[in-house]
Amino acid sequence: MIEIASCRSKRPAYAVRPTVNEPAPTFPLELLPWISDALAECARGQRPRDAVQAAIRVAQLDDGQAARLSRSVYRAVQQLVRLEFLTGGFDKVDRPLRSLALGVASAVADGELAPEDARRLCPVPGLDWRRVADSEARIGRLDDTLRRFSIEHGLPEPLAQRFLDEFGEEAAAVIVALNATPPRTIRANTLRVASREALAEELAAHGVHCRPTERAPHGLVIDSDAGIFRLDAFREGRFEQQDEASQLCAMLVAPPPRGRVLDACAGSGGKTLALAAMLQNRGEILAVDPNEDRLEDLVQRRRRAGVDVVRSLTVNEDTWTDEVAQFAGRADRILIDAPCSGVGSWRRRPEARHAFDEAGLVRMKRVQERLLDRSLASLRPGGRVIYATCSLFREENEAQVEAALARHPGVTLMRAVEVLGKGLAEPISDPSGTFLKLAPHRHGTDGFFAAVLRRPPATR
């Protein structure tokens, strides 16, 4: 028998005690209190990432437990639409049990926990755990195609319709990939380590197994839940966590030797640091962002990485200061990693699908347009703007670039194959080789789009 005991002090509201001689289920019962606690924080508006990190700190979990906790919480948040259908709705569950019921329902629906154990763990009147376990058959019996797609993949119906319209026959493959657990990918910092091979050897000496990324030349994929951020290799700046798609986008910037780059939406600086390494710490990078906290993260990261060529400034979302505008007018490259719907990064942000709305997308597109116009208006002859998003939607990607070109005569497109070379660019670009287009279901990376816009050099 499995019991739930009330807890005090730093423990969450419930603790699970398996009784002696009972076979352990595949679900990690010892983590259920922390899963429930993290889901309760998510229900109060906290981001899953922050809720998970808080639970890990309080519970003092080891690396494997922390990774399992994270996957369970992310999965439950991600699949809320599906679980609401299977359970009949969590609003019918008494509030103290709601987060526990959500975590248990996610495990039952995914076949990790038997209905009998779920009933003992979470005794909710009227909730038939066998019906929750029969999820595939119940969803498959739905006649409405849109509703079935929505529930099967955990999407609100308006968003499900958008996926079907946007991706057609590929829609299911796209969302299945976005529902998968992302790889743990890092970038070897060549300012601190000779090569990714040297970094891989160092990590292997600490029992961390990894393999090279398929396309990005400095990337490694970590094949375990090892606590790599406690290693000297991290503390001394020999690697940064960065998805392969983001690494490839930075390569598309292709700054010239000792070049000048404006990172117009720097965030916490993943691409900024990759560009500094590409410049071999020679040149100048101005990293700007409206979010002061993110730029403070960048300051800490660049110090650890040994980067000396980056300055950072907080800017208003709608305008640049004179200093930034003047720098933009002299820059060789302007990178716009634009605010967007973020669909391509949903594997890491399970809550984003529930916050998506069309009005918000319209506002985001206006921001993208303003950033493009401001950057292209500043661009010097021979300079390039690299416009990037982590969206999969055409209206934020190709359509924005096409409209910007129409508004700015004289600006032209550079094909990705011209910048990266045919061998690297062809598998990760559109059929014409013009746009960088990475998708989880095709490349195993985050979804990413990028285009290079150029003002031709002045004629003599």
SULLIN-V193540 format. One record per residue. RES is the residue in one small letter. SS is DSSP state (H for helix, E for strand, - for the rest). OMEGA is omega in radians with two decimals (* if undefined). D_FIRST is the distance of its C-alpha to the first C-alpha in Angstrom with 2 decimals. Layout:
res=RES ss=SS omega=OMEGA d_first=D_FIRST
res=RES ss=SS omega=OMEGA d_first=D_FIRST
This chain:
res=m ss=- omega=3.11 d_first=0.00
res=i ss=E omega=-3.10 d_first=3.82
res=e ss=E omega=3.01 d_first=6.57
res=i ss=E omega=-3.12 d_first=10.24
res=a ss=E omega=3.05 d_first=12.82
res=s ss=E omega=-3.06 d_first=16.49
res=c ss=- omega=3.13 d_first=18.79
res=r ss=- omega=3.08 d_first=22.49
res=s ss=- omega=-3.05 d_first=25.46
res=k ss=- omega=-3.13 d_first=25.41
res=r ss=- omega=3.04 d_first=21.76
res=p ss=- omega=-3.01 d_first=21.04
res=a ss=- omega=-3.08 d_first=19.71
res=y ss=E omega=3.02 d_first=15.97
res=a ss=E omega=-3.06 d_first=14.06
res=v ss=E omega=3.13 d_first=10.71
res=r ss=E omega=3.04 d_first=8.85
res=p ss=E omega=3.10 d_first=6.66
res=t ss=- omega=-3.06 d_first=5.64
res=v ss=- omega=3.05 d_first=8.40
res=n ss=- omega=3.09 d_first=9.34
res=e ss=- omega=-3.13 d_first=7.12
res=p ss=- omega=-3.14 d_first=10.03
res=a ss=- omega=3.09 d_first=10.91
res=p ss=- omega=-3.13 d_first=11.94
res=t ss=- omega=3.13 d_first=15.58
res=f ss=- omega=-3.11 d_first=15.08
res=p ss=- omega=-3.04 d_first=15.40
res=l ss=H omega=-3.11 d_first=12.42
res=e ss=H omega=3.14 d_first=14.39
res=l ss=H omega=-3.04 d_first=17.22
res=l ss=H omega=3.10 d_first=15.72
res=p ss=H omega=-3.11 d_first=17.06
res=w ss=H omega=3.03 d_first=20.41
res=i ss=H omega=3.12 d_first=20.48
res=s ss=H omega=-3.12 d_first=19.94
res=d ss=H omega=3.14 d_first=22.58
res=a ss=H omega=3.12 d_first=25.02
res=l ss=H omega=3.07 d_first=24.72
res=a ss=H omega=3.09 d_first=25.45
res=e ss=H omega=3.07 d_first=28.55
res=c ss=H omega=3.13 d_first=29.57
res=a ss=H omega=3.10 d_first=29.45
res=r ss=- omega=3.06 d_first=31.84
res=g ss=- omega=3.12 d_first=34.24
res=q ss=- omega=3.08 d_first=33.54
res=r ss=- omega=3.12 d_first=33.97
res=p ss=H omega=-3.13 d_first=30.83
res=r ss=H omega=-3.11 d_first=32.58
res=d ss=H omega=3.13 d_first=33.17
res=a ss=H omega=3.12 d_first=29.72
res=v ss=H omega=-3.12 d_first=28.16
res=q ss=H omega=3.11 d_first=30.68
res=a ss=H omega=3.14 d_first=30.04
res=a ss=H omega=3.13 d_first=26.28
res=i ss=H omega=-3.13 d_first=27.06
res=r ss=H omega=-3.09 d_first=29.55
res=v ss=H omega=-3.08 d_first=27.44
res=a ss=H omega=-3.11 d_first=24.34
res=q ss=- omega=-3.09 d_first=26.70
res=l ss=- omega=3.03 d_first=25.02
res=d ss=- omega=-3.01 d_first=26.49
res=d ss=H omega=-3.13 d_first=28.35
res=g ss=H omega=3.11 d_first=25.69
res=q ss=H omega=-3.14 d_first=23.08
res=a ss=H omega=3.14 d_first=25.85
res=a ss=H omega=-3.14 d_first=26.82
res=r ss=H omega=3.07 d_first=23.35
res=l ss=H omega=-3.13 d_first=22.96
res=s ss=H omega=-3.12 d_first=26.39
res=r ss=H omega=-3.11 d_first=25.80
res=s ss=H omega=3.14 d_first=22.68
res=v ss=H omega=3.14 d_first=24.58
res=y ss=H omega=-3.12 d_first=27.74
res=r ss=H omega=-3.13 d_first=26.15
res=a ss=H omega=3.12 d_first=24.60
res=v ss=H omega=-3.12 d_first=27.98
res=q ss=H omega=-3.00 d_first=29.91
res=q ss=- omega=-3.07 d_first=28.16
res=l ss=H omega=-3.13 d_first=28.13
res=v ss=H omega=3.13 d_first=30.46
res=r ss=H omega=-3.09 d_first=28.34
res=l ss=H omega=3.05 d_first=25.11
res=e ss=H omega=3.13 d_first=27.05
res=f ss=H omega=-3.05 d_first=28.12
res=l ss=H omega=-3.09 d_first=24.77
res=t ss=H omega=-3.04 d_first=23.03
res=g ss=- omega=3.05 d_first=26.17
res=g ss=- omega=-3.11 d_first=26.72
res=f ss=H omega=3.09 d_first=24.94
res=d ss=H omega=3.11 d_first=27.61
res=k ss=H omega=-3.13 d_first=25.83
res=v ss=- omega=3.08 d_first=22.75
res=d ss=- omega=-3.01 d_first=23.09
res=r ss=H omega=-3.12 d_first=24.58
res=p ss=H omega=-3.09 d_first=22.03
res=l ss=H omega=-2.98 d_first=19.37
res=r ss=H omega=-3.10 d_first=21.86
res=s ss=H omega=3.06 d_first=21.63
res=l ss=H omega=-3.14 d_first=17.83
res=a ss=H omega=3.13 d_first=18.12
res=l ss=H omega=3.13 d_first=20.86
res=g ss=H omega=3.13 d_first=19.04
res=v ss=H omega=3.14 d_first=16.01
res=a ss=H omega=3.12 d_first=18.60
res=s ss=H omega=3.14 d_first=20.58
res=a ss=H omega=3.13 d_first=17.85
res=v ss=H omega=-3.12 d_first=17.04
res=a ss=H omega=3.14 d_first=20.82
res=d ss=- omega=3.07 d_first=21.50
res=g ss=- omega=-3.12 d_first=19.04
res=e ss=- omega=-3.07 d_first=17.00
res=l ss=- omega=-3.12 d_first=13.68
res=a ss=- omega=3.13 d_first=12.50
res=p ss=H omega=-3.13 d_first=13.00
res=e ss=H omega=3.11 d_first=9.79
res=d ss=H omega=3.13 d_first=7.96
res=a ss=H omega=-3.13 d_first=11.03
res=r ss=H omega=3.13 d_first=10.81
res=r ss=H omega=-3.13 d_first=7.67
res=l ss=H omega=-3.00 d_first=9.35
res=c ss=- omega=-3.07 d_first=12.69
res=p ss=- omega=-3.14 d_first=13.26
res=v ss=- omega=3.13 d_first=16.96
res=p ss=- omega=3.08 d_first=18.96
res=g ss=- omega=-3.14 d_first=20.88
res=l ss=- omega=-3.10 d_first=19.30
res=d ss=- omega=-3.07 d_first=18.68
res=w ss=H omega=3.08 d_first=16.53
res=r ss=H omega=3.09 d_first=17.84
res=r ss=H omega=3.07 d_first=21.28
res=v ss=H omega=-3.14 d_first=20.52
res=a ss=H omega=-3.12 d_first=19.46
res=d ss=- omega=-2.97 d_first=22.73
res=s ss=H omega=-3.06 d_first=24.72
res=e ss=H omega=-3.12 d_first=27.44
res=a ss=H omega=-3.10 d_first=28.43
res=r ss=H omega=3.12 d_first=28.44
res=i ss=H omega=-3.13 d_first=30.57
res=g ss=H omega=-3.13 d_first=32.76
res=r ss=- omega=3.14 d_first=33.67
res=l ss=- omega=-3.11 d_first=35.28
res=d ss=- omega=-3.09 d_first=39.06
res=d ss=- omega=-3.06 d_first=40.19
res=t ss=H omega=-3.13 d_first=40.71
res=l ss=H omega=-3.13 d_first=40.68
res=r ss=H omega=3.14 d_first=37.52
res=r ss=H omega=3.11 d_first=35.76
res=f ss=H omega=-3.14 d_first=36.96
res=s ss=H omega=-3.07 d_first=35.99
res=i ss=H omega=-3.12 d_first=32.38
res=e ss=H omega=-3.03 d_first=31.86
res=h ss=H omega=3.06 d_first=33.06
res=g ss=- omega=-3.14 d_first=31.95
res=l ss=- omega=2.94 d_first=35.51
res=p ss=- omega=-3.01 d_first=37.02
res=e ss=H omega=3.12 d_first=39.42
res=p ss=H omega=3.12 d_first=42.68
res=l ss=H omega=3.07 d_first=41.58
res=a ss=H omega=3.10 d_first=40.48
res=q ss=H omega=3.11 d_first=43.97
res=r ss=H omega=3.12 d_first=45.57
res=f ss=H omega=3.14 d_first=43.76
res=l ss=H omega=3.13 d_first=44.89
res=d ss=H omega=-3.04 d_first=48.43
res=e ss=H omega=-2.96 d_first=48.62
res=f ss=H omega=3.06 d_first=47.13
res=g ss=H omega=-3.08 d_first=47.61
res=e ss=H omega=3.13 d_first=46.25
res=e ss=H omega=-3.01 d_first=44.74
res=a ss=H omega=-3.12 d_first=42.67
res=a ss=H omega=3.14 d_first=39.37
res=a ss=H omega=3.14 d_first=39.94
res=v ss=H omega=-3.06 d_first=40.79
res=i ss=H omega=3.04 d_first=37.69
res=v ss=H omega=3.11 d_first=35.35
res=a ss=H omega=3.12 d_first=36.94
res=l ss=H omega=3.09 d_first=36.67
res=n ss=- omega=-3.09 d_first=32.92
res=a ss=- omega=3.06 d_first=32.51
res=t ss=- omega=-3.09 d_first=31.75
res=p ss=- omega=3.05 d_first=35.20
res=p ss=- omega=3.03 d_first=36.51
res=r ss=E omega=-3.03 d_first=37.07
res=t ss=E omega=3.11 d_first=40.85
res=i ss=E omega=3.06 d_first=43.28
res=r ss=E omega=3.06 d_first=47.08
res=a ss=E omega=3.14 d_first=49.00
res=n ss=- omega=-3.04 d_first=51.43
res=t ss=- omega=2.96 d_first=54.71
res=l ss=- omega=-3.08 d_first=56.25
res=r ss=- omega=-3.10 d_first=54.03
res=v ss=- omega=-3.01 d_first=53.32
res=a ss=- omega=-3.06 d_first=55.68
res=s ss=- omega=3.08 d_first=53.51
res=r ss=H omega=3.10 d_first=50.02
res=e ss=H omega=3.10 d_first=50.33
res=a ss=H omega=3.09 d_first=50.95
res=l ss=H omega=3.13 d_first=47.97
res=a ss=H omega=3.11 d_first=45.76
res=e ss=H omega=3.12 d_first=46.95
res=e ss=H omega=3.13 d_first=46.14
res=l ss=H omega=3.14 d_first=42.61
res=a ss=H omega=3.11 d_first=42.09
res=a ss=H omega=3.09 d_first=43.17
res=h ss=- omega=3.10 d_first=40.16
res=g ss=- omega=-3.14 d_first=37.78
res=v ss=- omega=-3.11 d_first=37.85
res=h ss=- omega=-3.12 d_first=38.56
res=c ss=E omega=3.13 d_first=40.49
res=r ss=E omega=-3.14 d_first=42.94
res=p ss=E omega=2.98 d_first=45.98
res=t ss=- omega=-3.02 d_first=45.78
res=e ss=- omega=-3.00 d_first=47.53
res=r ss=- omega=-3.11 d_first=50.32
res=a ss=- omega=-2.98 d_first=50.46
res=p ss=- omega=-3.10 d_first=52.44
res=h ss=- omega=-3.06 d_first=50.73
res=g ss=E omega=3.02 d_first=47.09
res=l ss=E omega=3.04 d_first=44.15
res=v ss=E omega=3.14 d_first=40.67
res=i ss=E omega=-3.04 d_first=37.93
res=d ss=- omega=3.12 d_first=35.53
res=s ss=- omega=3.09 d_first=32.65
res=d ss=- omega=-3.08 d_first=30.76
res=a ss=- omega=-3.13 d_first=32.97
res=g ss=- omega=-3.02 d_first=34.05
res=i ss=H omega=-3.08 d_first=37.66
res=f ss=H omega=3.02 d_first=38.69
res=r ss=H omega=-3.07 d_first=38.49
res=l ss=- omega=3.05 d_first=41.04
res=d ss=H omega=-3.12 d_first=44.74
res=a ss=H omega=3.09 d_first=45.55
res=f ss=H omega=-3.10 d_first=44.16
res=r ss=H omega=-3.13 d_first=45.36
res=e ss=- omega=2.94 d_first=48.81
res=g ss=- omega=-3.11 d_first=48.95
res=r ss=- omega=3.01 d_first=48.98
res=f ss=E omega=3.04 d_first=46.66
res=e ss=E omega=3.03 d_first=45.49
res=q ss=E omega=-3.13 d_first=42.55
res=q ss=- omega=3.12 d_first=44.18
res=d ss=- omega=-3.11 d_first=43.32
res=e ss=H omega=3.13 d_first=45.74
res=a ss=H omega=3.12 d_first=47.06
res=s ss=H omega=3.09 d_first=48.04
res=q ss=H omega=-3.14 d_first=49.76
res=l ss=H omega=3.08 d_first=51.75
res=c ss=H omega=3.10 d_first=52.76
res=a ss=H omega=3.12 d_first=54.16
res=m ss=H omega=-3.13 d_first=56.14
res=l ss=H omega=3.08 d_first=57.73
res=v ss=H omega=3.05 d_first=59.28
res=a ss=- omega=-3.13 d_first=61.33
res=p ss=- omega=3.10 d_first=63.16
res=p ss=- omega=3.10 d_first=66.57
res=p ss=- omega=-3.10 d_first=67.28
res=r ss=- omega=-3.07 d_first=67.55
res=g ss=- omega=-3.14 d_first=66.73
res=r ss=E omega=-3.06 d_first=65.93
res=v ss=E omega=2.96 d_first=62.68
res=l ss=E omega=3.03 d_first=61.46
res=d ss=E omega=-2.92 d_first=57.70
res=a ss=- omega=3.09 d_first=57.79
res=c ss=- omega=-2.88 d_first=54.03
res=a ss=- omega=-3.06 d_first=52.82
res=g ss=- omega=3.13 d_first=49.46
res=s ss=- omega=2.84 d_first=47.93
res=g ss=- omega=3.12 d_first=50.23
res=g ss=H omega=3.14 d_first=48.57
res=k ss=H omega=3.10 d_first=51.62
res=t ss=H omega=-3.12 d_first=54.00
res=l ss=H omega=3.08 d_first=53.00
res=a ss=H omega=3.11 d_first=53.17
res=l ss=H omega=3.10 d_first=56.69
res=a ss=H omega=3.09 d_first=57.73
res=a ss=H omega=3.10 d_first=56.76
res=m ss=H omega=3.12 d_first=58.72
res=l ss=- omega=-3.11 d_first=61.69
res=q ss=- omega=3.12 d_first=61.31
res=n ss=- omega=3.08 d_first=61.44
res=r ss=- omega=-3.08 d_first=64.94
res=g ss=- omega=-3.10 d_first=65.72
res=e ss=E omega=3.09 d_first=64.38
res=i ss=E omega=3.02 d_first=61.27
res=l ss=E omega=-3.11 d_first=60.93
res=a ss=E omega=-3.12 d_first=57.34
res=v ss=E omega=3.14 d_first=57.08
res=d ss=E omega=3.10 d_first=54.26
res=p ss=- omega=-3.03 d_first=53.83
res=n ss=- omega=-3.08 d_first=50.63
res=e ss=H omega=-3.14 d_first=51.58
res=d ss=H omega=3.12 d_first=48.07
res=r ss=H omega=3.12 d_first=47.87
res=l ss=H omega=3.06 d_first=51.30
res=e ss=H omega=3.04 d_first=50.27
res=d ss=H omega=3.12 d_first=47.52
res=l ss=H omega=3.13 d_first=50.30
res=v ss=H omega=3.13 d_first=52.41
res=q ss=H omega=-3.11 d_first=49.69
res=r ss=H omega=-3.11 d_first=49.03
res=r ss=H omega=3.07 d_first=52.73
res=r ss=H omega=3.12 d_first=53.30
res=r ss=H omega=-3.09 d_first=50.53
res=a ss=H omega=-3.13 d_first=51.91
res=g ss=- omega=-3.11 d_first=55.48
res=v ss=- omega=-3.10 d_first=56.86
res=d ss=- omega=-2.95 d_first=60.23
res=v ss=- omega=-3.07 d_first=61.52
res=v ss=E omega=2.91 d_first=59.22
res=r ss=E omega=3.14 d_first=60.08
res=s ss=E omega=-3.13 d_first=57.79
res=l ss=E omega=3.01 d_first=58.76
res=t ss=E omega=-3.11 d_first=56.95
res=v ss=- omega=2.99 d_first=58.58
res=n ss=- omega=-3.11 d_first=58.47
res=e ss=- omega=-3.02 d_first=56.79
res=d ss=- omega=-3.08 d_first=59.99
res=t ss=- omega=2.97 d_first=62.68
res=w ss=- omega=2.98 d_first=63.63
res=t ss=- omega=3.10 d_first=65.61
res=d ss=H omega=-3.14 d_first=69.09
res=e ss=H omega=-3.14 d_first=67.85
res=v ss=H omega=-3.14 d_first=65.19
res=a ss=H omega=3.12 d_first=67.65
res=q ss=H omega=3.09 d_first=70.26
res=f ss=H omega=3.14 d_first=67.85
res=a ss=H omega=-3.13 d_first=66.79
res=g ss=H omega=3.12 d_first=70.46
res=r ss=H omega=-2.99 d_first=70.84
res=a ss=- omega=2.99 d_first=67.53
res=d ss=- omega=-3.13 d_first=67.45
res=r ss=E omega=2.97 d_first=63.99
res=i ss=E omega=3.12 d_first=62.00
res=l ss=E omega=3.03 d_first=58.31
res=i ss=E omega=2.99 d_first=56.61
res=d ss=E omega=-2.81 d_first=52.85
res=a ss=- omega=2.93 d_first=52.77
res=p ss=- omega=-3.05 d_first=50.18
res=c ss=- omega=3.12 d_first=48.63
res=s ss=- omega=3.08 d_first=45.74
res=g ss=- omega=-3.09 d_first=43.84
res=v ss=H omega=-3.09 d_first=42.39
res=g ss=H omega=-3.12 d_first=42.78
res=s ss=H omega=-3.09 d_first=40.45
res=w ss=- omega=3.12 d_first=37.56
res=r ss=- omega=-3.10 d_first=35.31
res=r ss=- omega=-3.10 d_first=35.51
res=r ss=- omega=-3.02 d_first=35.71
res=p ss=- omega=-3.11 d_first=33.05
res=e ss=- omega=-2.98 d_first=34.02
res=a ss=H omega=-3.11 d_first=37.64
res=r ss=H omega=-3.12 d_first=37.28
res=h ss=H omega=3.14 d_first=36.23
res=a ss=H omega=-3.08 d_first=39.22
res=f ss=- omega=3.00 d_first=41.77
res=d ss=- omega=-3.05 d_first=44.54
res=e ss=H omega=3.13 d_first=48.00
res=a ss=H omega=3.10 d_first=49.85
res=g ss=H omega=3.11 d_first=48.30
res=l ss=H omega=3.10 d_first=49.35
res=v ss=H omega=3.11 d_first=52.90
res=r ss=H omega=-3.14 d_first=53.04
res=m ss=H omega=3.14 d_first=51.80
res=k ss=H omega=3.09 d_first=54.48
res=r ss=H omega=3.09 d_first=57.15
res=v ss=H omega=3.12 d_first=56.06
res=q ss=H omega=3.14 d_first=56.26
res=e ss=H omega=-3.13 d_first=59.74
res=r ss=H omega=3.12 d_first=60.98
res=l ss=H omega=3.10 d_first=59.79
res=l ss=H omega=-3.11 d_first=61.49
res=d ss=H omega=-3.13 d_first=64.70
res=r ss=H omega=-3.11 d_first=64.88
res=s ss=H omega=-3.12 d_first=64.33
res=l ss=H omega=3.10 d_first=66.71
res=a ss=H omega=-3.12 d_first=69.38
res=s ss=H omega=-2.93 d_first=69.26
res=l ss=- omega=3.13 d_first=69.19
res=r ss=- omega=3.04 d_first=72.23
res=p ss=- omega=-3.11 d_first=74.10
res=g ss=- omega=-3.13 d_first=72.27
res=g ss=- omega=-3.11 d_first=69.00
res=r ss=E omega=2.93 d_first=65.68
res=v ss=E omega=3.06 d_first=62.84
res=i ss=E omega=-3.12 d_first=59.47
res=y ss=E omega=-3.07 d_first=57.37
res=a ss=E omega=3.00 d_first=53.66
res=t ss=E omega=2.95 d_first=50.47
res=c ss=- omega=3.08 d_first=46.83
res=s ss=- omega=3.04 d_first=47.08
res=l ss=- omega=-3.05 d_first=47.18
res=f ss=- omega=-3.09 d_first=49.21
res=r ss=H omega=-3.07 d_first=52.88
res=e ss=H omega=3.06 d_first=54.11
res=e ss=H omega=-3.00 d_first=52.99
res=n ss=- omega=-3.09 d_first=54.32
res=e ss=H omega=-3.09 d_first=57.28
res=a ss=H omega=3.11 d_first=58.39
res=q ss=H omega=-3.14 d_first=58.62
res=v ss=H omega=3.14 d_first=60.64
res=e ss=H omega=3.14 d_first=62.97
res=a ss=H omega=3.13 d_first=63.64
res=a ss=H omega=3.11 d_first=64.31
res=l ss=H omega=3.12 d_first=66.80
res=a ss=H omega=-3.13 d_first=68.60
res=r ss=H omega=-3.05 d_first=68.87
res=h ss=- omega=3.11 d_first=70.16
res=p ss=- omega=-3.14 d_first=73.04
res=g ss=- omega=3.06 d_first=73.78
res=v ss=E omega=-3.10 d_first=70.19
res=t ss=E omega=3.08 d_first=69.00
res=l ss=E omega=2.91 d_first=65.87
res=m ss=E omega=3.14 d_first=65.37
res=r ss=- omega=3.12 d_first=63.35
res=a ss=H omega=-3.14 d_first=60.30
res=v ss=H omega=3.07 d_first=61.84
res=e ss=H omega=-3.06 d_first=64.88
res=v ss=H omega=-3.02 d_first=62.81
res=l ss=H omega=-3.04 d_first=60.16
res=g ss=- omega=-3.03 d_first=62.05
res=k ss=H omega=-3.06 d_first=61.47
res=g ss=H omega=3.14 d_first=59.09
res=l ss=H omega=-2.96 d_first=56.53
res=a ss=H omega=-3.00 d_first=57.10
res=e ss=H omega=-3.11 d_first=57.23
res=p ss=H omega=-3.05 d_first=53.55
res=i ss=H omega=3.14 d_first=52.40
res=s ss=E omega=3.09 d_first=55.04
res=d ss=- omega=-3.06 d_first=56.05
res=p ss=- omega=-3.14 d_first=58.28
res=s ss=- omega=-3.11 d_first=61.43
res=g ss=- omega=-3.06 d_first=60.23
res=t ss=- omega=-3.02 d_first=60.83
res=f ss=- omega=2.94 d_first=57.48
res=l ss=E omega=-3.11 d_first=54.57
res=k ss=E omega=3.13 d_first=51.62
res=l ss=E omega=-3.09 d_first=48.24
res=a ss=- omega=-3.12 d_first=45.20
res=p ss=H omega=-3.06 d_first=41.57
res=h ss=H omega=3.12 d_first=41.59
res=r ss=H omega=-2.99 d_first=44.81
res=h ss=H omega=-3.14 d_first=44.89
res=g ss=- omega=3.13 d_first=41.33
res=t ss=- omega=2.90 d_first=42.55
res=d ss=- omega=3.04 d_first=42.33
res=g ss=- omega=-3.10 d_first=44.67
res=f ss=E omega=3.07 d_first=48.09
res=f ss=E omega=3.03 d_first=51.63
res=a ss=E omega=3.11 d_first=54.84
res=a ss=E omega=3.12 d_first=58.56
res=v ss=E omega=3.10 d_first=61.64
res=l ss=E omega=-3.02 d_first=64.52
res=r ss=E omega=2.94 d_first=67.83
res=r ss=E omega=-3.05 d_first=71.10
res=p ss=- omega=3.09 d_first=73.83
res=p ss=- omega=3.12 d_first=75.89
res=a ss=- omega=3.08 d_first=79.13
res=t ss=- omega=3.14 d_first=82.16
res=r ss=- omega=* d_first=85.23
